[in-house]
């Protein structure tokens, strides 16, 4: 069932585990994530970037597909439909389209403009009963053309945003989107501790979950991270499984070219990846 992420995130903070956000890119992605969450009895957040929403024809199409799919598949675990790194206009469009959770990323603005725009989005979400995520300190790497330098969030700025009433806060601690480079220095846990001390009641979000070592993930959860985003790892798993299928000539055997068969190995690979991450995050059996 599609719900706000507020209760699942609050429970994760209380019980010290993390809810996984898995970005969806098409029907196969959505079905794989929902079925795996149901099988694992885990709460889940379906992330949709503005680029992915555009690819899937728009926020309304995505919202309608996800709602119908949860009903037709008999999904009973709580699932939130969440815009990922929403712009000011994108966040408002997702609200109107029926998303149950909103991220407004104002980290590229100065703090005063970030506060002003965040306050407006938070107020809109509160009126509709939606969960809301904001960001301080840009996340490194590239996501839909938005490039972040991997800034370390300022605890005082985090506090000012948190006091607006966010459900959860994404704070940069050296994490990046996409593949991590060989010379990556790792997460800044000292910065994470300072942020946690400044806003002890606010659930924290870790973006760029792909490629972070397991022990770092577990330490981040112990320091207040309640939501972890995964996208690239599912994409890599899907691509690798599809490549193996084609390179083995399976698409040339019988009706192996049928997209339902061609995409099946990638679908299964996404499910395996999602299950592995849910086990790591500690959210299995929490729904």
C-alpha positions, 0 to 999 in steps of 0.5 A: 500500500502506498503511504507516507514514509513518516511512520516507517522512518520514525520506527527505523530511528527508534529501532536503529535500522534503515529503510531502503530507498530503491530508485525505479526506472520502469515497470520491471524496476518497480515490480522487482522492488515491490515484490522483494519488499513484500517477500522480505516483509520490509518497508520500502521507498520507491525513489523517482528522479525527475529524469526517470519520471520524464522517461516514464511519461511524467509524475502522473503516469508513475503515480498511477502505475505504482498505485495500480501495481500495488493493488494488482500484486496484493502488496501489503507492506508499507511503500512510499512513492518519493520524488528524489532530489526534486527541484522546487517546481518538480517537488510541487508537481510530484505533490499534485501528481499524488506522490506520498513522499517528497524530497526538495533538494535546495542544497545548491541554493544559499542557506537562506533561499534553501530555508525559504523554499524548504519551508514552503514545500514542507507546509504543502506536504504537511497539509496533504499528510506527506512525508518530506525530505530536505538536503543540506550540503550537496551530495557528490557525483552526478544525478540527472545532470546535477553535479555535487561536489560532495560537501560536508553539511554544516550542523547549524544549517542542518538544525535550521532546516530540521526545525522547519519540521522535516520528516528526514534530512539528507546531510552531505558527509562525503558520500557521492552518487554513482560509482565511488572513485578509488581515491574516495576517502570514505564517509566523514563520521565525525561530521555525522556525529556533529550533525546527529548531536545538533539534531538528535530527533531528526532521522538522517538520510544517506544518499549514494548507497552504492559502493559504500563498504558494509561496515561503514553502512552499519556505522552510519545506521548506528549514528542515526541514519534511517534511510539509505538510497540505492540506485546505481547498484541496481542499474549495474546488476541489471546491465550485467545480467542483461549482457550475460544473456545477450552474450550467451546468445539466449536472445537468438534461441527460440523466442529469446528476443521477447522482451519478457524473456530478454529482461527477466535476468535483469529483473532477477538481478534487481531482486537479488540486489534489493534483498541483499541491501534490505538484509544489510540495512536491517529492515527485513521483517520490520513491516 
